[in-house]
Amino acid sequence: MTENRKVIVSVAEEQLSDIPAVVEALEQAGLTVDSVLEPIGTITGSLGQGDVAALQEIPGVRDVELQRDVDTR
């Protein structure tokens, strides 16, 4: 079984007005969207067997990063 990887997707500035289309394309590529932060152009979600590099190729996606857990203790 493949572990879900948490990702943070940054939307290109020129696509901010059409975030719903970017979200739909990300979902079709296998992303389970957790949240859409429209004012800052960020989408978070989980990716099981999908390819992180494939998300990067979606029109309107500026960057895809794996979410890291930070221990602040």
N, C-alpha and C positions, 0 to 999 in steps of 0.2 A: 504494500500500500504506500502510495506517495504522500509525503507530508505536505500540507498546505503551506505555501510561502506567502507571507504578508508583503505586499508591495505598496509603494507610494508612486502615483503617476502625476507628473506635472503636465498641464495642458499648455500648448503654445498660445501665446497672447492673441494671435489672430483668430484662434478658434474658441475663445472664451464665450462668444455669443452663441456658440453651438455645442455647448458641453453635452447636452442630451445625446447628440449623434456620436460623440466620442465615447460616452458611457455605453451606448448600445454596441458599438464596435468592440469595445473592450470585453463586454459580456460575451459576445459571439466568439471571441478569441479564448474564452475560458476563465475570465476573471469574475469572481463573485464579489460584487461591489459592496463595500461596507458603508462608505460615506462619500458624499460629493460636496466639496467645499467650494462652491461656485465663486465667491468673492476673491478667493486666492488661487483659483484654477488648479485645485488639487483633488485627486480621487484616490481613495484608499480601498484596498480589497485583498482577497486571498486568491492565490493561484495554485491549483492542484497540479495536474499533469501538463498544463499549458506551458508554453515557452515564453520566458521573459523577453527574449529577443524579438519574438513575434509582436509583443505589445508595443515595443519601440517603433515598429514599422507602421503602426496605425496612423493614418493622417490626423494631425492635430495633437499628437503626443510629442511633447518636447523631451521628456526624460522619464525613465522608470528606474526606481531604486528599490532594493530589498530593504524592508523595515528591519531595524536592529533594536534589540532590547538593551536598554542602558540601566545599569544598577547604580543608583545615586546614593547608596549607603556609604 
